[in-house]
């Protein structure tokens, strides 16, 4: 009979919810019965799968060698621009001009020489040239042949000599001047453009660092400098043999720099090679191996201790231990599947064990709590089935949300390959985690339940003696073999309430957190939490720097920090490619080119040619004169011959045309170079579409920075939208609509809190932090959902009593899981890697914010806001009144009954 005034549609929705809930509970109950009746089968199948796939993982392990494929956006305009630029001017021949800080294509060796504070490195030209000669004379052996730099270097087109940095010519001039005039050995060096002995103007902004200019110098003369950077570019022919020889040369180059550092105490040497970034990226996994094992031991210890009781019959330490091992073998199986499908390992996958452990142990502890809530007088098989019916519905829902969020992260919308690979592996891990929890761990629960029913000791697996026998034994024996009868009162129906966490929550914490004098302080605490979170969300920064993923004590990070300190005055060299025929002799076109290049330091054949025409007093106002003077006079002068590589001519009959050309732009930057380079790129690209000049801009670093912020934020936005959509669509299908409403608010609060606080903790938005934010969504749902749904379904008289009941039912499992999770993170703090530091910070905030909401914020705020519990009180009053009326009727019908009593 429906409640008066209740709409029919609401009654239908309510009935549908009840049908769905009972159907899911019935399915999980049957699943629990199946596992309890066939425990050996459900124990054996996962073990066989783990052995099979685990061995294959060892045999097929292979690290990922292409760092660009992992961390650069997969689909970006920069990659298209690279292909077009390479089709016009091969990048292998022009990589010496397209200077990039850390992302130079091909093979190379680079060294920074740093003088002590207060010294002028230009005065040590002889020592630097000795280091340079040592590099040129260095030999590598391959199949009996010795190769030097001259055999492997990139050659100049005009004279077929090795491409060397122009700072070498400056240093040789300084050395010769010092030899010829020892008292006043000075050569005027200008910055950033200097004039070389052969007449060329050269840009040395990336080769000379820590520059102090002569005061009031109009021609920007250098007074002193702290650092010099030299790069040795190797040729890349695309052959495996050439690549192998180049790799050997790079290894010898790094060894030589370490050796020279020991010999030259007056200079600091920092070396970098093309393989350095990959090596130091993979180094994180090597450094973290022992720490991950320590984490596992800590989690095993915490789970074992938190599952123990004084009651030797009902204590379940081995179940806590086996629960963690269940998650471990599921991760091993997932790794085996990954390697069997030709997956390649990378250091970002280091987070999967921690992610999977946080979800898997939650299911373990919830099943243990569900077992404690069952009736002891039932057979152990029925108790297992009841525990499944109580726990697995919520665990199935949260596991499904894990699959949805990480499945969306693995979708084609994700533009970072490392994020996509991680999400794919996480989906497999969650599926196997769910399977192993209800099968392998469920079987362990069946055996533990059978031991308990037969009154066997939970640790020693021996029969527990009778109370009379224990009374005749020493106190220590009684303590070890006591099954809890001594401390259990006659009126207590649930002996599991003596579990120390449950006892603490019931007797102390629940009363304290719901105290009316505590609630104002909780509200103030939450306002502070929201304020800091909001402040952090306004300061989010992109993590485009690759050093965020490297080992912190690696040579690459040291090199990058020195480079950023002394060579951050100018951006990477931006190639400006005009890919269509252009009327360079036209004054309007010349003005457009000047306007585009304004604000940049230009290394341009066009600018040099215009100056040449002006100085030589030559008129070239038409196409024929312009190209004729360019080919016959300008490009034949020694100081301008290198510009031949920047112009592509075509000949149609007797007429020559310029079909494409390039020039180089360098922007003035500050220490925050990455952000400013992105701004320059976003400023130049729209101009290529709006101006009459058709051009593209490219630098190898653009491949890593192009739309990086959008690429890393899209996965978490899609995952968050997916969770929100699922919770809204199931608003009227779940246990209670207000449960979903509170869950949405809680998850949003935790997610924004983690995002804001990690920003205040100097964590950038890179692929690791984005993966942690996706995980935060699920971790929050994992722990808040059972608490909230139990609260909205509770039938106590007041909200305070309902939240106490919810905390008593689920607080133990939540506290066990989060404490194990946070303790397991501690060893990550001792791994010297930026990647693990980011992982530690984000996961620590995830666990801390979730713990704060589950035990502080929600228990207080749920006592203020809906759902109301008054209708439960009215229902109980109506039932009590109806019961009293029935008793009165029975007394009236049988008045002798009162006399009898």
Rosetta blueprint (number, residue, H / E / L):
1 X L
2 X L
3 X L
4 X L
5 X L
6 X L
7 X L
8 X H
9 X H
10 X H
11 X H
12 X H
13 X H
14 X H
15 X H
16 X H
17 X H
18 X H
19 X H
20 X H
21 X H
22 X H
23 X H
24 X H
25 X H
26 X H
27 X H
28 X H
29 X H
30 X H
31 X H
32 X H
33 X H
34 X H
35 X H
36 X H
37 X H
38 X L
39 X H
40 X H
41 X H
42 X H
43 X H
44 X H
45 X H
46 X H
47 X H
48 X H
49 X H
50 X H
51 X H
52 X H
53 X H
54 X H
55 X H
56 X H
57 X H
58 X H
59 X H
60 X H
61 X L
62 X L
63 X E
64 X L
65 X L
66 X L
67 X H
68 X H
69 X H
70 X H
71 X H
72 X L
73 X E
74 X L
75 X L
76 X L
77 X H
78 X H
79 X H
80 X H
81 X H
82 X H
83 X H
84 X H
85 X H
86 X H
87 X H
88 X H
89 X L
90 X L
91 X H
92 X H
93 X H
94 X H
95 X L
96 X L
97 X L
98 X L
99 X L
100 X L
101 X L
102 X L
103 X L
104 X L
105 X L
106 X L
107 X L
108 X E
109 X E
110 X E
111 X E
112 X E
113 X E
114 X E
115 X E
116 X L
117 X L
118 X L
119 X L
120 X L
121 X H
122 X H
123 X H
124 X H
125 X H
126 X H
127 X H
128 X H
129 X H
130 X H
131 X H
132 X H
133 X H
134 X H
135 X H
136 X H
137 X H
138 X L
139 X L
140 X E
141 X E
142 X E
143 X L
144 X L
145 X E
146 X E
147 X E
148 X L
149 X H
150 X H
151 X H
152 X H
153 X E
154 X L
155 X E
156 X L
157 X L
158 X L
159 X L
160 X L
161 X L
162 X E
163 X L
164 X L
165 X L
166 X L
167 X H
168 X H
169 X H
170 X H
171 X H
172 X H
173 X H
174 X H
175 X H
176 X H
177 X H
178 X H
179 X H
180 X H
181 X L
182 X L
183 X L
184 X L
185 X L
186 X L
187 X L
188 X L
189 X L
190 X E
191 X L
192 X L
193 X E
194 X E
195 X E
196 X L
197 X L
198 X L
199 X L
200 X L
201 X E
202 X E
203 X E
204 X L
205 X L
206 X L
207 X L
208 X E
209 X E
210 X L
211 X L
212 X E
213 X E
214 X L
215 X L
216 X L
217 X L
218 X L
219 X L
220 X L
221 X E
222 X E
223 X E
224 X E
225 X L
226 X L
227 X E
228 X E
229 X E
230 X E
231 X E
232 X E
233 X E
234 X E
235 X L
236 X L
237 X L
238 X L
239 X L
240 X H
241 X H
242 X H
243 X H
244 X H
245 X H
246 X H
247 X H
248 X H
249 X H
250 X H
251 X H
252 X H
253 X H
254 X H
255 X H
256 X H
257 X H
258 X H
259 X H
260 X H
261 X H
262 X H
263 X H
264 X L
265 X L
266 X L
267 X E
268 X E
269 X E
270 X E
271 X E
272 X E
273 X E
274 X L
275 X L
276 X H
277 X H
278 X H
279 X H
280 X H
281 X H
282 X H
283 X H
284 X H
285 X H
286 X H
287 X H
288 X H
289 X H
290 X H
291 X H
292 X H
293 X H
294 X H
295 X H
296 X H
297 X H
298 X H
299 X H
300 X H
301 X H
302 X H
303 X H
304 X H
305 X H
306 X H
307 X L
308 X L
309 X L
310 X L
311 X L
312 X L
313 X L
314 X L
315 X L
316 X L
317 X H
318 X H
319 X H
320 X H
321 X H
322 X H
323 X H
324 X H
325 X H
326 X H
327 X H
328 X H
329 X H
330 X H
331 X H
332 X H
333 X H
334 X H
335 X H
336 X H
337 X H
338 X H
339 X H
340 X H
341 X L
342 X L
343 X L
344 X L
345 X E
346 X L
347 X H
348 X H
349 X H
350 X H
351 X H
352 X H
353 X H
354 X H
355 X H
356 X H
357 X H
358 X H
359 X H
360 X H
361 X H
362 X H
363 X H
364 X H
365 X H
366 X H
367 X H
368 X H
369 X H
370 X H
371 X H
372 X H
373 X H
374 X L
375 X L
376 X L
377 X L
378 X L
379 X L
380 X H
381 X H
382 X H
383 X H
384 X H
385 X H
386 X H
387 X H
388 X H
389 X H
390 X H
391 X H
392 X H
393 X H
394 X H
395 X H
396 X H
397 X H
398 X H
399 X H
400 X H
401 X H
402 X H
403 X H
404 X H
405 X H
406 X H
407 X H
408 X H
409 X H
410 X L
411 X L
412 X L
413 X L
414 X L
415 X L
416 X E
417 X H
418 X H
419 X H
420 X H
421 X H
422 X H
423 X H
424 X H
425 X H
426 X H
427 X H
428 X H
429 X H
430 X H
431 X H
432 X H
433 X H
434 X H
435 X H
436 X H
437 X H
438 X H
439 X H
440 X H
441 X H
442 X H
443 X H
444 X H
445 X H
446 X H
447 X H
448 X H
449 X H
450 X H
451 X H
452 X H
453 X H
454 X L
455 X L
456 X E
457 X L
458 X L
459 X L
460 X L
461 X L
462 X L
463 X E
464 X L
465 X L
466 X L
467 X H
468 X H
469 X H
470 X H
471 X H
472 X L
473 X L
474 X L
475 X H
476 X H
477 X H
478 X H
479 X H
480 X H
481 X H
482 X L
483 X L
484 X L
485 X L
486 X L
487 X L
488 X L
489 X L
490 X L
491 X L
492 X L
493 X L
494 X L
495 X H
496 X H
497 X H
498 X H
499 X L
500 X H
501 X H
502 X H
503 X H
504 X H
505 X H
506 X H
507 X H
508 X H
509 X H
510 X H
511 X H
512 X H
513 X H
514 X L
515 X L
516 X H
517 X H
518 X H
519 X H
520 X H
521 X H
522 X H
523 X H
524 X H
525 X H
526 X H
527 X H
528 X H
529 X H
530 X H
531 X H
532 X H
533 X H
534 X H
535 X H
536 X H
537 X H
538 X L
539 X L
540 X L
541 X L
542 X E
543 X L
544 X L
545 X L
546 X H
547 X H
548 X H
549 X H
550 X L
551 X E
552 X L
553 X L
554 X L
555 X H
556 X H
557 X H
558 X H
559 X H
560 X H
561 X H
562 X H
563 X H
564 X H
565 X H
566 X H
567 X L
568 X L
569 X L
570 X E
571 X L
572 X L
573 X L
574 X E
575 X E
576 X E
577 X E
578 X E
579 X L
580 X L
581 X L
582 X L
583 X L
584 X L
585 X L
586 X L
587 X H
588 X H
589 X H
590 X H
591 X H
592 X H
593 X H
594 X H
595 X H
596 X H
597 X H
598 X L
599 X L
600 X E
601 X E
602 X E
603 X E
604 X L
605 X H
606 X H
607 X H
608 X H
609 X H
610 X H
611 X H
612 X H
613 X H
614 X H
615 X H
616 X H
617 X L
618 X L
619 X L
620 X L
621 X L
622 X L
623 X H
624 X H
625 X H
626 X H
627 X H
628 X H
629 X H
630 X H
631 X H
632 X H
633 X L
634 X H
635 X H
636 X H
637 X L
638 X H
639 X H
640 X H
641 X H
642 X H
643 X H
644 X H
645 X H
646 X H
647 X E
648 X E
649 X E
650 X E
651 X E
652 X E
653 X L
654 X L
655 X E
656 X E
657 X E
658 X E
659 X E
660 X E
661 X E
662 X E
663 X E
664 X E
665 X E
666 X E
667 X E
668 X E
669 X L
670 X L
671 X L
672 X L
673 X H
674 X H
675 X H
676 X H
677 X H
678 X H
679 X H
680 X H
681 X H
682 X H
683 X H
684 X H
685 X H
686 X H
687 X H
688 X H
689 X H
690 X H
691 X L
692 X L
693 X L
694 X L
695 X E
696 X E
697 X E
698 X E
699 X L
700 X L
701 X L
702 X H
703 X H
704 X H
705 X H
706 X L
707 X L
708 X H
709 X H
710 X H
711 X H
712 X H
713 X H
714 X H
715 X H
716 X H
717 X H
718 X H
719 X H
720 X H
721 X H
722 X H
723 X H
724 X H
725 X H
726 X H
727 X H
728 X H
729 X H
730 X L
731 X L
732 X L
733 X L
734 X L
735 X L
736 X L
737 X H
738 X H
739 X H
740 X H
741 X H
742 X H
743 X H
744 X H
745 X H
746 X H
747 X H
748 X H
749 X H
750 X H
751 X H
752 X H
753 X H
754 X H
755 X H
756 X H
757 X H
758 X H
759 X H
760 X H
761 X L
762 X L
763 X L
764 X L
765 X E
766 X L
767 X H
768 X H
769 X H
770 X H
771 X H
772 X H
773 X H
774 X H
775 X H
776 X H
777 X H
778 X H
779 X H
780 X H
781 X H
782 X H
783 X H
784 X H
785 X H
786 X H
787 X H
788 X H
789 X H
790 X H
791 X H
792 X H
793 X H
794 X L
795 X L
796 X L
797 X L
798 X L
799 X H
800 X H
801 X H
802 X H
803 X H
804 X H
805 X H
806 X H
807 X H
808 X H
809 X H
810 X H
811 X H
812 X H
813 X H
814 X H
815 X H
816 X H
817 X H
818 X H
819 X H
820 X H
821 X H
822 X H
823 X H
824 X H
825 X H
826 X H
827 X H
828 X H
829 X H
830 X H
831 X L
832 X L
833 X E
834 X H
835 X H
836 X H
837 X H
838 X H
839 X H
840 X H
841 X H
842 X H
843 X H
844 X H
845 X H
846 X H
847 X H
848 X H
849 X H
850 X H
851 X H
852 X H
853 X H
854 X H
855 X H
856 X H
857 X H
858 X H
859 X H
860 X H
861 X H
862 X L
863 X L
864 X L
865 X L
866 X L
867 X L
868 X L
869 X L
870 X H
871 X H
872 X H
873 X H
874 X H
875 X H
876 X H
877 X H
878 X H
879 X H
880 X H
881 X H
882 X H
883 X H
884 X H
885 X H
886 X H
887 X H
888 X H
889 X H
890 X H
891 X H
892 X H
893 X H
894 X L
895 X L
896 X H
897 X H
898 X H
899 X H
900 X H
901 X L
